[in-house]
Structure formats: C-alpha cells, structure tokens
Amino acid sequence: MSKESKKLEYVWISGRHLLETEKGAVWDLQGIFYTKEEAMASCRDKTYWVGKVKFGVSFPHEAVEWGEEDFLYFEDFDKKGS
C-alpha cells in the first residue's frame, strides 16, 4: 500500500436509485471518487446520489442510516452540495 493510500480516510461514491421495494431501495453503484465534487460531477439526473464512505471499514449487516452531511441526492446538490 502506498503512502498516499494510507492517508485516504474517506471516499465518495455515486449511485443511481432504481426503485423502492418492501425490503428497501434498489440502486446501482456508478463510481468511487476521491472528492465529493468528482462524485457529484458523475451524476446525470435526479435518480443519482452521492455518499461519503470511510475507507477500509465494513458496514454492519443491518441497514444503516447515512448522516445528512455524508449523503446527498442529486436534487439537493444546489442546497448543500458544493
């Protein structure tokens, strides 16, 4: 592992919301980025979102709520995105 990758604490992912089911949301991963701005630039319409994820940490098996500062829907980019 390089020195730069050891310094990396978070990555930003972009995803596309496909549909809602009784078990939760169905979405596709669209990309993984170093910055929020790069992730936001990959989004094409209001079905996209970006989220901040801690690098090298596993999520629990149960559903996890993301904090407001760590998750944005495309429609909210102008409000709190950049």
mmCIF file of the N, C-alpha and C atoms, coordinates in Angstrom:
data_MODEL
# 
_entry.id   MODEL 
# 
loop_
_atom_site.group_PDB 
_atom_site.id 
_atom_site.type_symbol 
_atom_site.label_atom_id 
_atom_site.label_alt_id 
_atom_site.label_comp_id 
_atom_site.label_asym_id 
_atom_site.label_entity_id 
_atom_site.label_seq_id 
_atom_site.pdbx_PDB_ins_code 
_atom_site.Cartn_x 
_atom_site.Cartn_y 
_atom_site.Cartn_z 
_atom_site.occupancy 
_atom_site.B_iso_or_equiv 
_atom_site.pdbx_formal_charge 
_atom_site.auth_seq_id 
_atom_site.auth_comp_id 
_atom_site.auth_asym_id 
_atom_site.auth_atom_id 
_atom_site.pdbx_PDB_model_num 
ATOM 1   N N  . MET A 1 1  ? 0.850   -1.181 0.000   1.00 0.00 ? 1  MET A N  1 
ATOM 2   C CA . MET A 1 1  ? 0.000   0.000  0.000   1.00 0.00 ? 1  MET A CA 1 
ATOM 3   C C  . MET A 1 1  ? 0.895   1.243  0.000   1.00 0.00 ? 1  MET A C  1 
ATOM 4   N N  . SER A 1 2  ? 0.601   2.187  -0.875  1.00 0.00 ? 2  SER A N  1 
ATOM 5   C CA . SER A 1 2  ? 1.416   3.395  -0.977  1.00 0.00 ? 2  SER A CA 1 
ATOM 6   C C  . SER A 1 2  ? 1.136   4.352  0.186   1.00 0.00 ? 2  SER A C  1 
ATOM 7   N N  . LYS A 1 3  ? 2.014   5.332  0.369   1.00 0.00 ? 3  LYS A N  1 
ATOM 8   C CA . LYS A 1 3  ? 1.817   6.335  1.413   1.00 0.00 ? 3  LYS A CA 1 
ATOM 9   C C  . LYS A 1 3  ? 0.530   7.110  1.187   1.00 0.00 ? 3  LYS A C  1 
ATOM 10  N N  . GLU A 1 4  ? 0.223   7.447  -0.080  1.00 0.00 ? 4  GLU A N  1 
ATOM 11  C CA . GLU A 1 4  ? -0.992  8.200  -0.381  1.00 0.00 ? 4  GLU A CA 1 
ATOM 12  C C  . GLU A 1 4  ? -2.240  7.425  -0.010  1.00 0.00 ? 4  GLU A C  1 
ATOM 13  N N  . SER A 1 5  ? -2.288  6.131  -0.290  1.00 0.00 ? 5  SER A N  1 
ATOM 14  C CA . SER A 1 5  ? -3.486  5.369  0.029   1.00 0.00 ? 5  SER A CA 1 
ATOM 15  C C  . SER A 1 5  ? -3.649  5.176  1.529   1.00 0.00 ? 5  SER A C  1 
ATOM 16  N N  . LYS A 1 6  ? -2.567  5.178  2.283   1.00 0.00 ? 6  LYS A N  1 
ATOM 17  C CA . LYS A 1 6  ? -2.670  5.089  3.738   1.00 0.00 ? 6  LYS A CA 1 
ATOM 18  C C  . LYS A 1 6  ? -3.289  6.350  4.322   1.00 0.00 ? 6  LYS A C  1 
ATOM 19  N N  . LYS A 1 7  ? -3.084  7.502  3.683   1.00 0.00 ? 7  LYS A N  1 
ATOM 20  C CA . LYS A 1 7  ? -3.643  8.755  4.152   1.00 0.00 ? 7  LYS A CA 1 
ATOM 21  C C  . LYS A 1 7  ? -5.124  8.880  3.826   1.00 0.00 ? 7  LYS A C  1 
ATOM 22  N N  . LEU A 1 8  ? -5.619  8.119  2.874   1.00 0.00 ? 8  LEU A N  1 
ATOM 23  C CA . LEU A 1 8  ? -7.004  8.209  2.440   1.00 0.00 ? 8  LEU A CA 1 
ATOM 24  C C  . LEU A 1 8  ? -7.925  7.694  3.543   1.00 0.00 ? 8  LEU A C  1 
ATOM 25  N N  . GLU A 1 9  ? -8.764  8.580  4.057   1.00 0.00 ? 9  GLU A N  1 
ATOM 26  C CA . GLU A 1 9  ? -9.673  8.210  5.138   1.00 0.00 ? 9  GLU A CA 1 
ATOM 27  C C  . GLU A 1 9  ? -11.084 7.936  4.622   1.00 0.00 ? 9  GLU A C  1 
ATOM 28  N N  . TYR A 1 10 ? -11.526 8.723  3.645   1.00 0.00 ? 10 TYR A N  1 
ATOM 29  C CA . TYR A 1 10 ? -12.872 8.577  3.098   1.00 0.00 ? 10 TYR A CA 1 
ATOM 30  C C  . TYR A 1 10 ? -12.824 8.568  1.579   1.00 0.00 ? 10 TYR A C  1 
ATOM 31  N N  . VAL A 1 11 ? -13.807 7.928  0.977   1.00 0.00 ? 11 VAL A N  1 
ATOM 32  C CA . VAL A 1 11 ? -14.048 8.036  -0.454  1.00 0.00 ? 11 VAL A CA 1 
ATOM 33  C C  . VAL A 1 11 ? -15.505 8.454  -0.642  1.00 0.00 ? 11 VAL A C  1 
ATOM 34  N N  . TRP A 1 12 ? -15.809 9.008  -1.790  1.00 0.00 ? 12 TRP A N  1 
ATOM 35  C CA . TRP A 1 12 ? -17.172 9.383  -2.142  1.00 0.00 ? 12 TRP A CA 1 
ATOM 36  C C  . TRP A 1 12 ? -17.643 8.450  -3.233  1.00 0.00 ? 12 TRP A C  1 
ATOM 37  N N  . ILE A 1 13 ? -18.829 7.900  -3.066  1.00 0.00 ? 13 ILE A N  1 
ATOM 38  C CA . ILE A 1 13 ? -19.399 7.040  -4.095  1.00 0.00 ? 13 ILE A CA 1 
ATOM 39  C C  . ILE A 1 13 ? -20.610 7.738  -4.707  1.00 0.00 ? 13 ILE A C  1 
ATOM 40  N N  . SER A 1 14 ? -20.871 7.400  -5.947  1.00 0.00 ? 14 SER A N  1 
ATOM 41  C CA . SER A 1 14 ? -22.105 7.865  -6.569  1.00 0.00 ? 14 SER A CA 1 
ATOM 42  C C  . SER A 1 14 ? -22.915 6.635  -6.947  1.00 0.00 ? 14 SER A C  1 
ATOM 43  N N  . GLY A 1 15 ? -24.206 6.780  -6.815  1.00 0.00 ? 15 GLY A N  1 
ATOM 44  C CA . GLY A 1 15 ? -25.104 5.680  -7.124  1.00 0.00 ? 15 GLY A CA 1 
ATOM 45  C C  . GLY A 1 15 ? -26.350 6.185  -7.819  1.00 0.00 ? 15 GLY A C  1 
ATOM 46  N N  . ARG A 1 16 ? -27.080 5.259  -8.395  1.00 0.00 ? 16 ARG A N  1 
ATOM 47  C CA . ARG A 1 16 ? -28.329 5.601  -9.075  1.00 0.00 ? 16 ARG A CA 1 
ATOM 48  C C  . ARG A 1 16 ? -29.458 4.802  -8.442  1.00 0.00 ? 16 ARG A C  1 
ATOM 49  N N  . HIS A 1 17 ? -30.441 5.510  -7.905  1.00 0.00 ? 17 HIS A N  1 
ATOM 50  C CA . HIS A 1 17 ? -31.608 4.883  -7.286  1.00 0.00 ? 17 HIS A CA 1 
ATOM 51  C C  . HIS A 1 17 ? -32.493 4.327  -8.392  1.00 0.00 ? 17 HIS A C  1 
ATOM 52  N N  . LEU A 1 18 ? -32.774 3.025  -8.331  1.00 0.00 ? 18 LEU A N  1 
ATOM 53  C CA . LEU A 1 18 ? -33.570 2.383  -9.381  1.00 0.00 ? 18 LEU A CA 1 
ATOM 54  C C  . LEU A 1 18 ? -35.029 2.223  -8.997  1.00 0.00 ? 18 LEU A C  1 
ATOM 55  N N  . LEU A 1 19 ? -35.269 1.703  -7.794  1.00 0.00 ? 19 LEU A N  1 
ATOM 56  C CA . LEU A 1 19 ? -36.640 1.530  -7.338  1.00 0.00 ? 19 LEU A CA 1 
ATOM 57  C C  . LEU A 1 19 ? -36.676 1.253  -5.857  1.00 0.00 ? 19 LEU A C  1 
ATOM 58  N N  . GLU A 1 20 ? -37.863 1.355  -5.289  1.00 0.00 ? 20 GLU A N  1 
ATOM 59  C CA . GLU A 1 20 ? -38.098 1.117  -3.864  1.00 0.00 ? 20 GLU A CA 1 
ATOM 60  C C  . GLU A 1 20 ? -38.918 -0.166 -3.744  1.00 0.00 ? 20 GLU A C  1 
ATOM 61  N N  . THR A 1 21 ? -38.515 -1.063 -2.860  1.00 0.00 ? 21 THR A N  1 
ATOM 62  C CA . THR A 1 21 ? -39.258 -2.302 -2.622  1.00 0.00 ? 21 THR A CA 1 
ATOM 63  C C  . THR A 1 21 ? -39.643 -2.374 -1.146  1.00 0.00 ? 21 THR A C  1 
ATOM 64  N N  . GLU A 1 22 ? -40.400 -3.390 -0.786  1.00 0.00 ? 22 GLU A N  1 
ATOM 65  C CA . GLU A 1 22 ? -40.770 -3.560 0.627   1.00 0.00 ? 22 GLU A CA 1 
ATOM 66  C C  . GLU A 1 22 ? -39.545 -3.836 1.500   1.00 0.00 ? 22 GLU A C  1 
ATOM 67  N N  . LYS A 1 23 ? -38.441 -4.280 0.890   1.00 0.00 ? 23 LYS A N  1 
ATOM 68  C CA . LYS A 1 23 ? -37.218 -4.555 1.636   1.00 0.00 ? 23 LYS A CA 1 
ATOM 69  C C  . LYS A 1 23 ? -36.231 -3.399 1.603   1.00 0.00 ? 23 LYS A C  1 
ATOM 70  N N  . GLY A 1 24 ? -36.542 -2.348 0.839   1.00 0.00 ? 24 GLY A N  1 
ATOM 71  C CA . GLY A 1 24 ? -35.648 -1.190 0.776   1.00 0.00 ? 24 GLY A CA 1 
ATOM 72  C C  . GLY A 1 24 ? -35.357 -0.768 -0.649  1.00 0.00 ? 24 GLY A C  1 
ATOM 73  N N  . ALA A 1 25 ? -34.386 0.113  -0.782  1.00 0.00 ? 25 ALA A N  1 
ATOM 74  C CA . ALA A 1 25 ? -34.031 0.685  -2.076  1.00 0.00 ? 25 ALA A CA 1 
ATOM 75  C C  . ALA A 1 25 ? -33.172 -0.272 -2.897  1.00 0.00 ? 25 ALA A C  1 
ATOM 76  N N  . VAL A 1 26 ? -33.368 -0.209 -4.205  1.00 0.00 ? 26 VAL A N  1 
ATOM 77  C CA . VAL A 1 26 ? -32.525 -0.924 -5.158  1.00 0.00 ? 26 VAL A CA 1 
ATOM 78  C C  . VAL A 1 26 ? -31.744 0.151  -5.909  1.00 0.00 ? 26 VAL A C  1 
ATOM 79  N N  . TRP A 1 27 ? -30.413 0.009  -5.946  1.00 0.00 ? 27 TRP A N  1 
ATOM 80  C CA . TRP A 1 27 ? -29.591 1.018  -6.596  1.00 0.00 ? 27 TRP A CA 1 
ATOM 81  C C  . TRP A 1 27 ? -28.375 0.378  -7.245  1.00 0.00 ? 27 TRP A C  1 
ATOM 82  N N  . ASP A 1 28 ? -27.784 1.110  -8.185  1.00 0.00 ? 28 ASP A N  1 
ATOM 83  C CA . ASP A 1 28 ? -26.548 0.700  -8.856  1.00 0.00 ? 28 ASP A CA 1 
ATOM 84  C C  . ASP A 1 28 ? -25.415 1.615  -8.449  1.00 0.00 ? 28 ASP A C  1 
ATOM 85  N N  . LEU A 1 29 ? -24.268 1.041  -8.184  1.00 0.00 ? 29 LEU A N  1 
ATOM 86  C CA . LEU A 1 29 ? -23.064 1.821  -7.937  1.00 0.00 ? 29 LEU A CA 1 
ATOM 87  C C  . LEU A 1 29 ? -22.608 2.427  -9.262  1.00 0.00 ? 29 LEU A C  1 
ATOM 88  N N  . GLN A 1 30 ? -22.348 3.724  -9.281  1.00 0.00 ? 30 GLN A N  1 
ATOM 89  C CA . GLN A 1 30 ? -21.930 4.407  -10.501 1.00 0.00 ? 30 GLN A CA 1 
ATOM 90  C C  . GLN A 1 30 ? -20.453 4.775  -10.506 1.00 0.00 ? 30 GLN A C  1 
ATOM 91  N N  . GLY A 1 31 ? -19.851 4.916  -9.323  1.00 0.00 ? 31 GLY A N  1 
ATOM 92  C CA . GLY A 1 31 ? -18.430 5.237  -9.275  1.00 0.00 ? 31 GLY A CA 1 
ATOM 93  C C  . GLY A 1 31 ? -17.927 5.487  -7.877  1.00 0.00 ? 31 GLY A C  1 
ATOM 94  N N  . ILE A 1 32 ? -16.595 5.469  -7.734  1.00 0.00 ? 32 ILE A N  1 
ATOM 95  C CA . ILE A 1 32 ? -15.917 5.720  -6.459  1.00 0.00 ? 32 ILE A CA 1 
ATOM 96  C C  . ILE A 1 32 ? -14.898 6.824  -6.718  1.00 0.00 ? 32 ILE A C  1 
ATOM 97  N N  . PHE A 1 33 ? -14.899 7.868  -5.861  1.00 0.00 ? 33 PHE A N  1 
ATOM 98  C CA . PHE A 1 33 ? -14.121 9.062  -6.131  1.00 0.00 ? 33 PHE A CA 1 
ATOM 99  C C  . PHE A 1 33 ? -13.390 9.564  -4.885  1.00 0.00 ? 33 PHE A C  1 
ATOM 100 N N  . TYR A 1 34 ? -12.341 10.341 -5.118  1.00 0.00 ? 34 TYR A N  1 
ATOM 101 C CA . TYR A 1 34 ? -11.582 10.942 -4.027  1.00 0.00 ? 34 TYR A CA 1 
ATOM 102 C C  . TYR A 1 34 ? -12.327 12.102 -3.381  1.00 0.00 ? 34 TYR A C  1 
ATOM 103 N N  . THR A 1 35 ? -13.117 12.852 -4.162  1.00 0.00 ? 35 THR A N  1 
ATOM 104 C CA . THR A 1 35 ? -13.774 14.046 -3.630  1.00 0.00 ? 35 THR A CA 1 
ATOM 105 C C  . THR A 1 35 ? -15.274 14.029 -3.899  1.00 0.00 ? 35 THR A C  1 
ATOM 106 N N  . LYS A 1 36 ? -15.999 14.808 -3.099  1.00 0.00 ? 36 LYS A N  1 
ATOM 107 C CA . LYS A 1 36 ? -17.438 14.966 -3.294  1.00 0.00 ? 36 LYS A CA 1 
ATOM 108 C C  . LYS A 1 36 ? -17.725 15.596 -4.653  1.00 0.00 ? 36 LYS A C  1 
ATOM 109 N N  . GLU A 1 37 ? -16.913 16.554 -5.042  1.00 0.00 ? 37 GLU A N  1 
ATOM 110 C CA . GLU A 1 37 ? -17.118 17.241 -6.317  1.00 0.00 ? 37 GLU A CA 1 
ATOM 111 C C  . GLU A 1 37 ? -16.992 16.286 -7.501  1.00 0.00 ? 37 GLU A C  1 
ATOM 112 N N  . GLU A 1 38 ? -16.019 15.374 -7.443  1.00 0.00 ? 38 GLU A N  1 
ATOM 113 C CA . GLU A 1 38 ? -15.875 14.379 -8.514  1.00 0.00 ? 38 GLU A CA 1 
ATOM 114 C C  . GLU A 1 38 ? -17.085 13.456 -8.563  1.00 0.00 ? 38 GLU A C  1 
ATOM 115 N N  . ALA A 1 39 ? -17.555 13.037 -7.402  1.00 0.00 ? 39 ALA A N  1 
ATOM 116 C CA . ALA A 1 39 ? -18.734 12.169 -7.341  1.00 0.00 ? 39 ALA A CA 1 
ATOM 117 C C  . ALA A 1 39 ? -19.963 12.885 -7.880  1.00 0.00 ? 39 ALA A C  1 
ATOM 118 N N  . MET A 1 40 ? -20.135 14.141 -7.484  1.00 0.00 ? 40 MET A N  1 
ATOM 119 C CA . MET A 1 40 ? -21.282 14.918 -7.944  1.00 0.00 ? 40 MET A CA 1 
ATOM 120 C C  . MET A 1 40 ? -21.245 15.110 -9.462  1.00 0.00 ? 40 MET A C  1 
ATOM 121 N N  . ALA A 1 41 ? -20.071 15.296 -10.021 1.00 0.00 ? 41 ALA A N  1 
ATOM 122 C CA . ALA A 1 41 ? -19.935 15.502 -11.462 1.00 0.00 ? 41 ALA A CA 1 
ATOM 123 C C  . ALA A 1 41 ? -20.333 14.260 -12.262 1.00 0.00 ? 41 ALA A C  1 
ATOM 124 N N  . SER A 1 42 ? -20.306 13.088 -11.631 1.00 0.00 ? 42 SER A N  1 
ATOM 125 C CA . SER A 1 42 ? -20.669 11.858 -12.334 1.00 0.00 ? 42 SER A CA 1 
ATOM 126 C C  . SER A 1 42 ? -22.178 11.646 -12.416 1.00 0.00 ? 42 SER A C  1 
ATOM 127 N N  . CYS A 1 43 ? -22.934 12.436 -11.684 1.00 0.00 ? 43 CYS A N  1 
ATOM 128 C CA . CYS A 1 43 ? -24.384 12.271 -11.626 1.00 0.00 ? 43 CYS A CA 1 
ATOM 129 C C  . CYS A 1 43 ? -25.056 12.938 -12.824 1.00 0.00 ? 43 CYS A C  1 
ATOM 130 N N  . ARG A 1 44 ? -26.072 12.253 -13.377 1.00 0.00 ? 44 ARG A N  1 
ATOM 131 C CA . ARG A 1 44 ? -26.698 12.736 -14.611 1.00 0.00 ? 44 ARG A CA 1 
ATOM 132 C C  . ARG A 1 44 ? -28.107 13.279 -14.433 1.00 0.00 ? 44 ARG A C  1 
ATOM 133 N N  . ASP A 1 45 ? -28.839 12.794 -13.436 1.00 0.00 ? 45 ASP A N  1 
ATOM 134 C CA . ASP A 1 45 ? -30.214 13.267 -13.238 1.00 0.00 ? 45 ASP A CA 1 
ATOM 135 C C  . ASP A 1 45 ? -30.631 13.036 -11.789 1.00 0.00 ? 45 ASP A C  1 
ATOM 136 N N  . LYS A 1 46 ? -31.908 13.310 -11.476 1.00 0.00 ? 46 LYS A N  1 
ATOM 137 C CA . LYS A 1 46 ? -32.364 13.283 -10.079 1.00 0.00 ? 46 LYS A CA 1 
ATOM 138 C C  . LYS A 1 46 ? -32.432 11.881 -9.460  1.00 0.00 ? 46 LYS A C  1 
ATOM 139 N N  . THR A 1 47 ? -32.158 10.843 -10.223 1.00 0.00 ? 47 THR A N  1 
ATOM 140 C CA . THR A 1 47 ? -32.115 9.490  -9.658  1.00 0.00 ? 47 THR A CA 1 
ATOM 141 C C  . THR A 1 47 ? -30.762 9.183  -9.020  1.00 0.00 ? 47 THR A C  1 
ATOM 142 N N  . TYR A 1 48 ? -29.789 10.071 -9.198  1.00 0.00 ? 48 TYR A N  1 
ATOM 143 C CA . TYR A 1 48 ? -28.434 9.852  -8.678  1.00 0.00 ? 48 TYR A CA 1 
ATOM 144 C C  . TYR A 1 48 ? -28.264 10.448 -7.290  1.00 0.00 ? 48 TYR A C  1 
ATOM 145 N N  . TRP A 1 49 ? -27.287 9.931  -6.578  1.00 0.00 ? 49 TRP A N  1 
ATOM 146 C CA . TRP A 1 49 ? -26.944 10.416 -5.244  1.00 0.00 ? 49 TRP A CA 1 
ATOM 147 C C  . TRP A 1 49 ? -25.450 10.215 -5.030  1.00 0.00 ? 49 TRP A C  1 
ATOM 148 N N  . VAL A 1 50 ? -24.899 10.866 -4.019  1.00 0.00 ? 50 VAL A N  1 
ATOM 149 C CA . VAL A 1 50 ? -23.510 10.649 -3.617  1.00 0.00 ? 50 VAL A CA 1 
ATOM 150 C C  . VAL A 1 50 ? -23.467 10.392 -2.116  1.00 0.00 ? 50 VAL A C  1 
ATOM 151 N N  . GLY A 1 51 ? -22.488 9.627  -1.688  1.00 0.00 ? 51 GLY A N  1 
ATOM 152 C CA . GLY A 1 51 ? -22.341 9.330  -0.271  1.00 0.00 ? 51 GLY A CA 1 
ATOM 153 C C  . GLY A 1 51 ? -20.879 9.204  0.117   1.00 0.00 ? 51 GLY A C  1 
ATOM 154 N N  . LYS A 1 52 ? -20.581 9.617  1.323   1.00 0.00 ? 52 LYS A N  1 
ATOM 155 C CA . LYS A 1 52 ? -19.225 9.551  1.882   1.00 0.00 ? 52 LYS A CA 1 
ATOM 156 C C  . LYS A 1 52 ? -19.089 8.245  2.665   1.00 0.00 ? 52 LYS A C  1 
ATOM 157 N N  . VAL A 1 53 ? -18.031 7.495  2.359   1.00 0.00 ? 53 VAL A N  1 
ATOM 158 C CA . VAL A 1 53 ? -17.824 6.188  2.976   1.00 0.00 ? 53 VAL A CA 1 
ATOM 159 C C  . VAL A 1 53 ? -16.418 6.126  3.554   1.00 0.00 ? 53 VAL A C  1 
ATOM 160 N N  . LYS A 1 54 ? -16.314 5.661  4.783   1.00 0.00 ? 54 LYS A N  1 
ATOM 161 C CA . LYS A 1 54 ? -14.998 5.504  5.412   1.00 0.00 ? 54 LYS A CA 1 
ATOM 162 C C  . LYS A 1 54 ? -14.255 4.374  4.702   1.00 0.00 ? 54 LYS A C  1 
ATOM 163 N N  . PHE A 1 55 ? -13.043 4.661  4.293   1.00 0.00 ? 55 PHE A N  1 
ATOM 164 C CA . PHE A 1 55 ? -12.222 3.716  3.543   1.00 0.00 ? 55 PHE A CA 1 
ATOM 165 C C  . PHE A 1 55 ? -11.739 2.580  4.445   1.00 0.00 ? 55 PHE A C  1 
ATOM 166 N N  . GLY A 1 56 ? -11.867 1.346  3.969   1.00 0.00 ? 56 GLY A N  1 
ATOM 167 C CA . GLY A 1 56 ? -11.335 0.186  4.676   1.00 0.00 ? 56 GLY A CA 1 
ATOM 168 C C  . GLY A 1 56 ? -12.150 -0.285 5.864   1.00 0.00 ? 56 GLY A C  1 
ATOM 169 N N  . VAL A 1 57 ? -13.426 0.134  5.958   1.00 0.00 ? 57 VAL A N  1 
ATOM 170 C CA . VAL A 1 57 ? -14.280 -0.248 7.082   1.00 0.00 ? 57 VAL A CA 1 
ATOM 171 C C  . VAL A 1 57 ? -15.523 -0.961 6.553   1.00 0.00 ? 57 VAL A C  1 
ATOM 172 N N  . SER A 1 58 ? -15.845 -2.104 7.112   1.00 0.00 ? 58 SER A N  1 
ATOM 173 C CA . SER A 1 58 ? -17.035 -2.846 6.715   1.00 0.00 ? 58 SER A CA 1 
ATOM 174 C C  . SER A 1 58 ? -18.267 -2.275 7.392   1.00 0.00 ? 58 SER A C  1 
ATOM 175 N N  . PHE A 1 59 ? -19.373 -2.299 6.665   1.00 0.00 ? 59 PHE A N  1 
ATOM 176 C CA . PHE A 1 59 ? -20.652 -1.901 7.245   1.00 0.00 ? 59 PHE A CA 1 
ATOM 177 C C  . PHE A 1 59 ? -21.268 -3.083 7.974   1.00 0.00 ? 59 PHE A C  1 
ATOM 178 N N  . PRO A 1 60 ? -22.139 -2.826 8.951   1.00 0.00 ? 60 PRO A N  1 
ATOM 179 C CA . PRO A 1 60 ? -22.845 -3.929 9.613   1.00 0.00 ? 60 PRO A CA 1 
ATOM 180 C C  . PRO A 1 60 ? -23.834 -4.569 8.634   1.00 0.00 ? 60 PRO A C  1 
ATOM 181 N N  . HIS A 1 61 ? -24.336 -5.739 8.966   1.00 0.00 ? 61 HIS A N  1 
ATOM 182 C CA . HIS A 1 61 ? -25.269 -6.449 8.089   1.00 0.00 ? 61 HIS A CA 1 
ATOM 183 C C  . HIS A 1 61 ? -26.641 -5.792 8.044   1.00 0.00 ? 61 HIS A C  1 
ATOM 184 N N  . GLU A 1 62 ? -27.038 -5.141 9.119   1.00 0.00 ? 62 GLU A N  1 
ATOM 185 C CA . GLU A 1 62 ? -28.343 -4.474 9.126   1.00 0.00 ? 62 GLU A CA 1 
ATOM 186 C C  . GLU A 1 62 ? -28.252 -3.128 8.393   1.00 0.00 ? 62 GLU A C  1 
ATOM 187 N N  . ALA A 1 63 ? -29.393 -2.600 8.016   1.00 0.00 ? 63 ALA A N  1 
ATOM 188 C CA . ALA A 1 63 ? -29.451 -1.321 7.311   1.00 0.00 ? 63 ALA A CA 1 
ATOM 189 C C  . ALA A 1 63 ? -28.859 -0.205 8.169   1.00 0.00 ? 63 ALA A C  1 
ATOM 190 N N  . VAL A 1 64 ? -28.170 0.730  7.520   1.00 0.00 ? 64 VAL A N  1 
ATOM 191 C CA . VAL A 1 64 ? -27.521 1.839  8.194   1.00 0.00 ? 64 VAL A CA 1 
ATOM 192 C C  . VAL A 1 64 ? -28.038 3.144  7.601   1.00 0.00 ? 64 VAL A C  1 
ATOM 193 N N  . GLU A 1 65 ? -28.400 4.082  8.464   1.00 0.00 ? 65 GLU A N  1 
ATOM 194 C CA . GLU A 1 65 ? -28.808 5.411  8.006   1.00 0.00 ? 65 GLU A CA 1 
ATOM 195 C C  . GLU A 1 65 ? -27.557 6.270  7.835   1.00 0.00 ? 65 GLU A C  1 
ATOM 196 N N  . TRP A 1 66 ? -27.452 6.966  6.717   1.00 0.00 ? 66 TRP A N  1 
ATOM 197 C CA . TRP A 1 66 ? -26.341 7.867  6.480   1.00 0.00 ? 66 TRP A CA 1 
ATOM 198 C C  . TRP A 1 66 ? -26.684 9.230  7.041   1.00 0.00 ? 66 TRP A C  1 
ATOM 199 N N  . GLY A 1 67 ? -25.701 9.929  7.564   1.00 0.00 ? 67 GLY A N  1 
ATOM 200 C CA . GLY A 1 67 ? -25.921 11.277 8.076   1.00 0.00 ? 67 GLY A CA 1 
ATOM 201 C C  . GLY A 1 67 ? -26.149 12.276 6.950   1.00 0.00 ? 67 GLY A C  1 
ATOM 202 N N  . GLU A 1 68 ? -26.809 13.375 7.265   1.00 0.00 ? 68 GLU A N  1 
ATOM 203 C CA . GLU A 1 68 ? -27.119 14.405 6.268   1.00 0.00 ? 68 GLU A CA 1 
ATOM 204 C C  . GLU A 1 68 ? -25.879 14.971 5.591   1.00 0.00 ? 68 GLU A C  1 
ATOM 205 N N  . GLU A 1 69 ? -24.799 15.100 6.313   1.00 0.00 ? 69 GLU A N  1 
ATOM 206 C CA . GLU A 1 69 ? -23.578 15.670 5.731   1.00 0.00 ? 69 GLU A CA 1 
ATOM 207 C C  . GLU A 1 69 ? -22.839 14.661 4.858   1.00 0.00 ? 69 GLU A C  1 
ATOM 208 N N  . ASP A 1 70 ? -23.164 13.382 5.004   1.00 0.00 ? 70 ASP A N  1 
ATOM 209 C CA . ASP A 1 70 ? -22.447 12.332 4.283   1.00 0.00 ? 70 ASP A CA 1 
ATOM 210 C C  . ASP A 1 70 ? -23.219 11.771 3.106   1.00 0.00 ? 70 ASP A C  1 
ATOM 211 N N  . PHE A 1 71 ? -24.433 12.273 2.846   1.00 0.00 ? 71 PHE A N  1 
ATOM 212 C CA . PHE A 1 71 ? -25.269 11.715 1.796   1.00 0.00 ? 71 PHE A CA 1 
ATOM 213 C C  . PHE A 1 71 ? -26.102 12.814 1.158   1.00 0.00 ? 71 PHE A C  1 
ATOM 214 N N  . LEU A 1 72 ? -26.083 12.894 -0.163  1.00 0.00 ? 72 LEU A N  1 
ATOM 215 C CA . LEU A 1 72 ? -26.854 13.899 -0.889  1.00 0.00 ? 72 LEU A CA 1 
ATOM 216 C C  . LEU A 1 72 ? -27.530 13.284 -2.100  1.00 0.00 ? 72 LEU A C  1 
ATOM 217 N N  . TYR A 1 73 ? -28.801 13.585 -2.278  1.00 0.00 ? 73 TYR A N  1 
ATOM 218 C CA . TYR A 1 73 ? -29.470 13.261 -3.532  1.00 0.00 ? 73 TYR A CA 1 
ATOM 219 C C  . TYR A 1 73 ? -29.155 14.350 -4.538  1.00 0.00 ? 73 TYR A C  1 
ATOM 220 N N  . PHE A 1 74 ? -29.163 14.014 -5.807  1.00 0.00 ? 74 PHE A N  1 
ATOM 221 C CA . PHE A 1 74 ? -28.873 14.944 -6.885  1.00 0.00 ? 74 PHE A CA 1 
ATOM 222 C C  . PHE A 1 74 ? -29.670 16.240 -6.751  1.00 0.00 ? 74 PHE A C  1 
ATOM 223 N N  . GLU A 1 75 ? -30.940 16.123 -6.401  1.00 0.00 ? 75 GLU A N  1 
ATOM 224 C CA . GLU A 1 75 ? -31.805 17.306 -6.293  1.00 0.00 ? 75 GLU A CA 1 
ATOM 225 C C  . GLU A 1 75 ? -31.378 18.249 -5.163  1.00 0.00 ? 75 GLU A C  1 
ATOM 226 N N  . ASP A 1 76 ? -30.586 17.762 -4.219  1.00 0.00 ? 76 ASP A N  1 
ATOM 227 C CA . ASP A 1 76 ? -30.136 18.580 -3.092  1.00 0.00 ? 76 ASP A CA 1 
ATOM 228 C C  . ASP A 1 76 ? -28.761 19.202 -3.309  1.00 0.00 ? 76 ASP A C  1 
ATOM 229 N N  . PHE A 1 77 ? -28.121 18.947 -4.448  1.00 0.00 ? 77 PHE A N  1 
ATOM 230 C CA . PHE A 1 77 ? -26.761 19.441 -4.674  1.00 0.00 ? 77 PHE A CA 1 
ATOM 231 C C  . PHE A 1 77 ? -26.674 20.948 -4.534  1.00 0.00 ? 77 PHE A C  1 
ATOM 232 N N  . ASP A 1 78 ? -27.598 21.682 -5.106  1.00 0.00 ? 78 ASP A N  1 
ATOM 233 C CA . ASP A 1 78 ? -27.546 23.140 -5.032  1.00 0.00 ? 78 ASP A CA 1 
ATOM 234 C C  . ASP A 1 78 ? -27.760 23.647 -3.616  1.00 0.00 ? 78 ASP A C  1 
ATOM 235 N N  . LYS A 1 79 ? -28.548 22.925 -2.818  1.00 0.00 ? 79 LYS A N  1 
ATOM 236 C CA . LYS A 1 79 ? -28.872 23.357 -1.451  1.00 0.00 ? 79 LYS A CA 1 
ATOM 237 C C  . LYS A 1 79 ? -27.690 23.212 -0.514  1.00 0.00 ? 79 LYS A C  1 
ATOM 238 N N  . LYS A 1 80 ? -27.012 22.035 -0.558  1.00 0.00 ? 80 LYS A N  1 
ATOM 239 C CA . LYS A 1 80 ? -25.934 21.814 0.393   1.00 0.00 ? 80 LYS A CA 1 
ATOM 240 C C  . LYS A 1 80 ? -24.738 21.097 -0.211  1.00 0.00 ? 80 LYS A C  1 
ATOM 241 N N  . GLY A 1 81 ? -24.718 20.927 -1.525  1.00 0.00 ? 81 GLY A N  1 
ATOM 242 C CA . GLY A 1 81 ? -23.705 20.111 -2.167  1.00 0.00 ? 81 GLY A CA 1 
ATOM 243 C C  . GLY A 1 81 ? -22.312 20.664 -2.261  1.00 0.00 ? 81 GLY A C  1 
ATOM 244 N N  . SER A 1 82 ? -22.130 21.828 -2.810  1.00 0.00 ? 82 SER A N  1 
ATOM 245 C CA . SER A 1 82 ? -20.754 22.256 -3.056  1.00 0.00 ? 82 SER A CA 1 
ATOM 246 C C  . SER A 1 82 ? -20.322 23.376 -2.149  1.00 0.00 ? 82 SER A C  1 
# 
